């Protein structure tokens, strides 16, 4: 996710049509394909907005809305899988100045990592984003002063 934001192309997080069809029931795959046709216009992504990340290093991620989705449940997965709704992606510049941005949508864990079925919002990175300290994380790595994976139960 960090590389996609750093490069100014968060839409590259979207699973391609072949991956959609392998992860989702046919009706769900068709629904996500149709929904994603307007992603660029809906998000109005300007690649230059992400340029502050070009000289920063990945620091970590805070993930919210993590759940184990059953097969054929809400989003139409063919088999059970881990899903999340949003991630705060954090980077740190030389000298220690932090920045972060929220990426929101529907994300599914695959053997190759997490992919987006859809993107609903992508925030431009902000310096010393307040959510680096405040956001409650279902899972986190390298954010809020920790380098270890933390799982929080609600």
KOLLUMDREN-729521 format. One line per 4 residues: number of its first residue (from 1); their letters; for each residue x negated, y, z of C-alpha. Coordinates in Angstrom, 3 decimals, always signed. Layout:
N
NUM) A) X/Y/Z | ...;
//
This chain:
154
1) XXXX) +0.000/+0.000/+0.000 | -2.778/+2.384/+0.895 | -4.479/+1.978/-2.493 | -1.171/+2.585/-4.308;
5) XXXX) -0.661/+5.832/-2.392 | -4.306/+6.905/-2.713 | -4.081/+6.421/-6.484 | -0.827/+8.408/-6.626;
9) XXXX) +1.205/+5.478/-7.944 | +3.381/+4.062/-5.171 | +5.667/+2.601/-7.845 | +2.909/+0.015/-8.432;
13) XXXX) +4.098/-1.598/-5.173 | +7.241/-2.780/-6.970 | +7.367/-6.489/-7.769 | +7.548/-7.093/-11.504;
17) XXXX) +10.555/-8.818/-13.099 | +8.899/-12.252/-12.973 | +8.209/-11.871/-9.240 | +11.750/-10.609/-8.619;
21) XXXX) +13.194/-13.673/-10.327 | +10.933/-15.992/-8.342 | +11.806/-14.368/-4.976 | +15.510/-13.628/-5.417;
25) XXXX) +18.698/-15.357/-6.458 | +19.631/-14.365/-10.054 | +22.406/-11.953/-9.059 | +20.172/-10.216/-6.493;
29) XXXX) +17.286/-9.976/-8.974 | +19.591/-8.338/-11.524 | +20.868/-5.912/-8.874 | +17.322/-4.850/-7.891;
33) XXXX) +16.271/-4.558/-11.538 | +19.165/-2.166/-12.185 | +18.510/-0.225/-8.975 | +14.833/+0.251/-9.835;
37) XXXX) +15.514/+1.775/-13.262 | +15.941/+5.176/-11.593 | +13.058/+4.870/-9.103 | +10.831/+7.472/-10.764;
41) XXXX) +13.578/+10.075/-10.999 | +14.935/+9.288/-7.536 | +11.546/+9.602/-5.841 | +10.184/+12.447/-8.008;
45) XXXX) +6.638/+11.258/-7.333 | +3.881/+13.740/-8.140 | +0.534/+11.852/-8.164 | -1.416/+14.977/-7.155;
49) XXXX) +0.485/+15.046/-3.828 | -1.519/+11.998/-2.787 | -4.948/+13.461/-3.641 | -5.853/+14.087/+0.048;
53) XXXX) -6.130/+10.309/+0.405 | -8.828/+10.155/-2.302 | -11.613/+10.940/+0.180 | -10.076/+9.146/+3.145;
57) XXXX) -10.487/+5.574/+4.330 | -7.652/+3.265/+5.253 | -6.991/+3.405/+9.004 | -3.900/+1.278/+9.504;
61) XXXX) -0.192/+0.735/+9.175 | +2.888/+0.920/+11.407 | +5.755/-1.213/+10.108 | +9.394/-0.771/+11.121;
65) XXXX) +12.516/-2.807/+10.464 | +10.718/-6.164/+10.437 | +13.010/-9.176/+10.334 | +13.121/-12.767/+9.206;
69) XXXX) +15.681/-12.817/+6.417 | +17.437/-16.121/+5.789 | +17.853/-17.503/+2.293 | +20.831/-16.071/+0.408;
73) XXXX) +21.432/-13.592/+3.221 | +21.699/-9.811/+2.858 | +19.111/-9.217/+0.111 | +19.470/-12.530/-1.718;
77) XXXX) +16.118/-14.247/-1.110 | +15.847/-17.755/-2.535 | +14.126/-18.890/+0.655 | +13.678/-17.375/+4.111;
81) XXXX) +11.072/-14.637/+4.318 | +9.746/-11.682/+6.289 | +11.213/-8.350/+5.247 | +10.618/-4.790/+6.418;
85) XXXX) +12.135/-1.399/+5.625 | +9.390/+1.164/+6.100 | +5.696/+1.568/+6.714 | +3.613/+4.483/+7.964;
89) XXXX) +0.335/+4.234/+6.045 | -2.591/+5.989/+7.740 | -5.982/+7.145/+6.528 | -8.886/+8.967/+8.122;
93) XXXX) -11.173/+11.516/+6.465 | -14.890/+11.817/+7.177 | -15.065/+13.697/+10.464 | -12.029/+11.930/+11.874;
97) XXXX) -9.107/+13.978/+10.569 | -6.123/+11.616/+10.159 | -3.280/+11.673/+7.681 | -0.274/+9.466/+7.110;
101) XXXX) +2.792/+8.985/+4.930 | +5.980/+6.940/+5.177 | +6.879/+4.508/+2.407 | +10.480/+3.308/+2.608;
105) XXXX) +12.355/+0.626/+0.711 | +12.842/-3.118/+0.849 | +9.589/-5.060/+1.217 | +9.112/-8.839/+1.231;
109) XXXX) +6.090/-10.864/+2.294 | +4.793/-13.201/-0.416 | +1.703/-15.437/-0.520 | -0.045/-12.515/-2.292;
113) XXXX) +0.993/-9.992/+0.383 | +3.891/-7.582/+0.704 | +5.698/-6.365/-2.406 | +8.520/-3.855/-2.775;
117) XXXX) +11.843/-4.926/-4.190 | +12.861/-1.270/-4.196 | +11.467/+2.069/-3.031 | +13.903/+4.556/-1.540;
121) XXXX) +11.493/+7.241/-0.307 | +7.781/+7.945/-0.485 | +6.461/+10.798/+1.609 | +3.422/+12.837/+0.611;
125) XXXX) +0.616/+12.406/+3.175 | +0.572/+14.855/+6.082 | -2.383/+15.832/+8.262 | -2.157/+14.529/+11.831;
129) XXXX) +1.332/+13.174/+11.152 | +3.231/+13.234/+14.461 | +4.466/+9.684/+13.906 | +0.897/+8.419/+14.260;
133) XXXX) +1.498/+8.867/+17.992 | +5.282/+8.685/+18.258 | +6.626/+6.033/+15.886 | +7.717/+2.779/+17.522;
137) XXXX) +6.175/-0.059/+15.494 | +7.494/-3.582/+15.085 | +3.982/-4.443/+13.885 | +0.905/-2.270/+13.659;
141) XXXX) -2.750/-2.417/+12.796 | -5.184/+0.447/+13.416 | -2.523/+3.042/+14.277 | -1.867/+4.603/+17.691;
145) XXXX) -5.358/+3.869/+18.941 | -5.464/+0.107/+18.416 | -7.307/-2.058/+15.943 | -5.378/-5.216/+16.861;
149) XXXX) -2.068/-6.451/+15.536 | +0.697/-5.675/+17.993 | +4.165/-7.160/+17.808 | +6.797/-5.285/+19.778;
153) XX) +10.073/-6.938/+20.663 | +13.125/-4.709/+20.938;
//
